[in-house]
Amino acid sequence: MSTQQRLKKLQILRIRRINVIRAIKDILFITLGVAAAAFGLKGFLLPNQFLDGGVMGISLLVNVISGIDLSVLVILINLPFVIIAYTQISKLFAFKTLVAIALLALVLAVVEFPTITEDKLLISVFGGFFLGVGIGLSIRGGSVIDGTEVLAIYSSRKTTLTVGDIILVLNIFIFSLAAYILNIETALYAILTYLVASKTVDFVVHGIEEYTSVMIVSQNSAEIKEAIITRLGRGVTILKGKSGYGKNGHQEKEIDVIFSVITRLELQRLKTEITKIDPDAFVVENSVNDIKGGMIKKRPFQEM
């Protein structure tokens, strides 16, 4: 076997190892996320008829009004957003989301949790906290258990509203409906639950926003650029730079710097692709509230 063949074989083995490690991490994050969300729902919110925002809030509201089992509602109400995710984000993300939602519904249906407290303030705070932990961990695992973000990202591409505007409008509608059908006090506690959950999600996923700008410095910039375009379906900008001082000392040579903007749901996948090509690449991430223009929509030939 030639040296080139051995290097190629080692590269294939390294890529497989990275994929396996990523898959194990995703499974762990999604499993822990489902467990935390189920505990928040059945241990705090559901027994006391409390609500949250987003798609989960709609499910809880329908459950309170109709008495339909929450495990059924979680699947039915989230299913359209899984379809949107399939067409607008990626097939792999949609599959992970479907698995996470189905697992959450299964846990809600078969696992019994004790009712932790009947104090309304504690229910709102800790119910929102555990639900937020669950949603955040599921995002870290490359999926979601609440379709709000998928809907917001899709709608922002079709309208002039930002992602934040869409989430805000949706939650105002949910809380207003709760105030009208149930009572104002329940709606106010639902707002508190939502605020705690949303801040917890931001904390768990390290505060990344809907969009993240990424700058990549690597000796293998051409390969990384190709991976971003063909595997993630995202646009890139190549900036001309000059190396200065790094771990190899002072160097004076031209280098291509890659700049791209992706959604936070794709960030972990991008890191995995970069690691496959150059584990020593220098990557800088910056939170972006919203973007306009450029190639925001994914290319149609994206891979799973």
C-alpha positions in Angstrom: 0.0 0.0 0.0 1.4 3.4 -1.0 1.8 6.3 1.3 -1.0 8.2 -0.4 -3.3 5.3 0.0 -2.5 4.9 3.7 -3.1 8.7 4.2 -6.4 8.4 2.4 -7.5 5.4 4.5 -6.5 7.3 7.7 -8.5 10.3 6.5 -11.6 8.1 5.9 -11.2 6.5 9.3 -10.9 9.9 11.0 -14.0 11.2 9.2 -16.0 8.1 10.3 -14.8 8.5 13.9 -15.9 12.2 13.9 -19.3 11.2 12.5 -19.8 8.5 15.2 -18.8 10.9 18.0 -21.1 13.5 16.6 -24.0 11.0 16.4 -23.4 9.8 20.0 -23.4 13.4 21.2 -26.6 14.2 19.3 -28.4 11.1 20.7 -27.3 12.1 24.2 -28.4 15.7 23.9 -31.7 14.8 22.4 -32.4 12.1 25.0 -31.5 14.4 27.9 -33.5 17.2 26.3 -36.6 15.0 26.0 -36.3 13.9 29.6 -35.9 17.5 30.9 -38.8 18.8 28.8 -41.1 15.9 29.9 -40.2 16.5 33.6 -41.0 20.2 33.2 -44.3 19.4 31.5 -45.6 16.6 33.7 -43.9 17.6 37.0 -44.9 21.2 36.9 -47.0 22.6 34.0 -49.5 19.9 33.0 -50.9 18.9 36.4 -51.6 22.6 37.2 -53.0 23.5 33.8 -50.2 26.0 33.2 -49.1 27.2 29.7 -46.0 28.2 27.8 -45.4 30.0 24.6 -44.7 28.7 21.1 -46.0 25.4 19.7 -45.7 23.8 23.1 -48.0 26.5 24.4 -50.6 25.8 21.8 -50.5 22.1 22.7 -50.9 22.8 26.4 -53.8 25.3 25.6 -55.6 22.7 23.4 -55.0 20.1 26.1 -56.6 22.4 28.8 -59.6 23.2 26.6 -60.3 19.8 25.0 -58.8 17.3 27.3 -57.0 15.6 24.4 -53.8 13.8 25.6 -50.8 16.1 25.4 -48.6 13.3 23.8 -51.0 13.2 20.8 -51.2 16.9 20.5 -47.4 17.3 20.6 -47.1 15.1 17.5 -50.1 16.5 15.6 -49.3 20.2 16.1 -45.6 19.8 15.4 -46.0 17.6 12.3 -46.5 20.5 9.9 -43.3 22.2 11.2 -41.4 19.0 10.6 -42.5 19.1 7.0 -41.4 22.7 6.7 -38.0 21.7 8.3 -37.7 19.0 5.6 -38.0 21.4 2.8 -36.4 24.6 4.3 -33.6 23.3 6.5 -32.4 19.8 5.8 -33.6 16.2 5.6 -31.4 15.1 8.5 -32.6 17.9 10.7 -36.2 17.1 9.9 -35.6 13.4 10.7 -33.9 14.2 14.1 -36.8 16.6 14.9 -39.4 13.9 14.1 -37.5 11.4 16.3 -37.2 13.9 19.2 -40.9 14.9 19.1 -42.0 11.2 18.8 -39.7 10.3 21.8 -41.1 13.2 23.8 -44.7 12.1 23.1 -43.8 8.5 24.1 -42.3 9.7 27.4 -45.3 11.9 28.1 -47.6 8.9 27.4 -45.9 6.2 29.4 -43.6 7.7 32.1 -45.2 9.0 35.3 -43.6 12.0 37.0 -44.6 13.2 40.5 -46.2 16.6 40.9 -43.4 18.7 42.4 -45.3 21.7 43.8 -48.6 23.5 43.6 -47.1 27.0 44.2 -47.9 29.0 41.1 -44.7 31.0 41.1 -42.5 27.9 41.4 -44.5 26.1 38.7 -43.9 29.0 36.3 -40.2 29.4 37.1 -39.1 25.8 37.3 -41.6 24.5 34.7 -40.2 27.0 32.3 -36.6 26.2 33.3 -36.8 22.5 32.7 -38.7 23.0 29.5 -36.1 25.5 28.3 -33.3 23.0 29.2 -35.1 20.4 27.2 -35.5 22.6 24.1 -31.9 23.9 24.4 -30.4 20.4 24.7 -32.4 19.2 21.7 -31.1 22.1 19.7 -27.5 21.2 20.7 -28.4 17.7 19.4 -29.4 19.1 16.0 -33.2 19.0 16.4 -36.1 20.9 18.0 -39.0 19.7 20.1 -41.0 22.9 19.5 -41.7 24.0 15.9 -41.8 27.7 16.7 -38.2 28.3 15.4 -38.8 26.4 12.2 -41.9 28.4 11.5 -40.2 31.7 12.3 -37.2 30.9 10.0 -39.5 29.9 7.2 -41.8 32.9 7.6 -39.0 35.4 7.7 -38.0 34.2 4.3 -41.5 34.8 2.9 -42.2 38.2 4.6 -40.5 41.4 5.7 -40.8 40.4 9.4 -37.7 39.2 11.3 -37.5 35.9 13.1 -37.9 37.7 16.5 -41.0 39.6 15.2 -42.7 36.4 14.1 -42.0 34.6 17.5 -43.3 37.7 19.3 -46.5 37.9 17.2 -47.2 34.2 17.7 -46.8 34.3 21.5 -48.9 37.5 21.8 -51.7 35.5 20.0 -51.3 32.5 22.3 -51.2 34.6 25.5 -54.2 36.7 24.4 -56.2 33.5 23.6 -55.3 32.1 27.0 -56.4 35.3 28.7 -59.8 35.2 26.8 -60.5 31.5 27.1 -59.1 30.8 30.6 -58.3 33.9 32.7 -55.8 36.7 32.8 -53.9 35.3 35.7 -53.1 32.1 33.8 -52.0 34.1 30.8 -49.6 36.2 33.0 -48.1 33.1 34.5 -47.8 31.7 31.0 -45.8 34.8 30.0 -43.5 34.2 33.0 -43.0 30.6 32.0 -42.2 31.5 28.5 -39.6 34.1 29.6 -37.9 31.7 31.9 -37.9 29.0 29.2 -36.5 31.3 26.4 -33.7 32.6 28.6 -32.8 29.1 29.6 -32.7 28.0 26.0 -30.3 30.9 25.2 -28.1 29.8 28.2 -28.0 26.2 27.2 -27.1 26.8 23.6 -24.5 29.4 24.7 -26.5 32.4 23.5 -26.3 31.8 19.7 -28.9 33.7 17.7 -31.0 32.5 14.8 -28.1 33.5 12.5 -24.4 33.1 13.2 -21.6 34.6 11.1 -18.6 32.4 10.9 -15.0 33.3 9.8 -12.7 30.4 9.1 -8.9 30.6 8.7 -7.3 27.3 7.4 -4.6 26.0 5.1 -7.4 23.9 3.5 -9.7 26.8 2.8 -10.6 25.5 -0.7 -11.9 22.2 0.7 -13.8 23.9 3.5 -15.4 26.3 1.0 -16.5 23.4 -1.2 -18.0 21.6 1.8 -20.0 24.7 2.9 -21.4 25.1 -0.6 -22.1 21.5 -1.5 -22.9 19.9 1.8 -24.6 22.8 3.7 -25.9 24.6 0.7 -24.7 28.0 2.0 -23.0 30.9 0.3 -19.5 31.9 1.2 -17.3 35.0 0.7 -13.5 34.7 0.3 -11.5 37.4 2.0 -7.8 37.8 1.1 -5.6 37.9 4.2 -2.0 37.6 5.3 -0.9 35.4 8.1 0.9 37.0 11.0 1.9 35.4 14.2 0.4 32.1 15.3 1.4 28.8 17.0 4.0 28.2 14.3 5.6 31.5 14.9 5.8 34.5 12.6 4.8 33.8 9.0 4.3 36.2 6.1 2.2 34.6 3.4 -1.2 35.1 1.7 -4.1 33.1 2.9 -7.8 32.9 2.0 -10.3 33.6 4.9 -13.8 32.1 4.5 -16.8 34.1 5.7 -20.3 32.6 5.8 -23.6 33.1 7.6 -25.7 30.1 8.7 -28.6 29.4 11.0 -27.8 28.3 14.5 -29.5 24.9 13.7 -26.7 24.3 11.2 -23.8 25.4 13.4 -22.9 22.0 14.9 -22.9 20.4 11.5 -20.6 23.1 10.1 -18.1 22.5 12.9 -18.2 18.8 12.2 -17.5 19.4 8.5 -14.6 21.8 9.3 -13.1 19.2 11.8 -13.2 16.5 9.1 -11.1 18.6 6.8 -8.9 20.6 9.2 -9.1 20.0 13.0 -6.6 22.9 13.5 -8.7 25.5 11.6 -9.2 28.8 13.4 -13.0 29.5 13.6 -14.6 32.7 14.9 -18.4 32.8 15.5 -20.5 36.0 15.9 -24.2 36.3 16.8 -26.3 37.9 14.1 -29.8 39.2 14.9 -31.1 39.1 11.3 -29.8 39.4 7.8 -31.0 40.7 4.5 -29.8 40.0 0.9 -27.2 37.5 -0.1 -27.9 33.8 -0.5 -29.9 33.2 2.7 -32.0 30.3 1.3 -30.3 26.9 1.0 -29.3 25.7 -2.4 -31.5 22.9 -3.8 -28.7 20.3 -4.2 -27.9 20.1 -0.4 -26.9 16.7 1.0 -28.6 15.1 4.0 
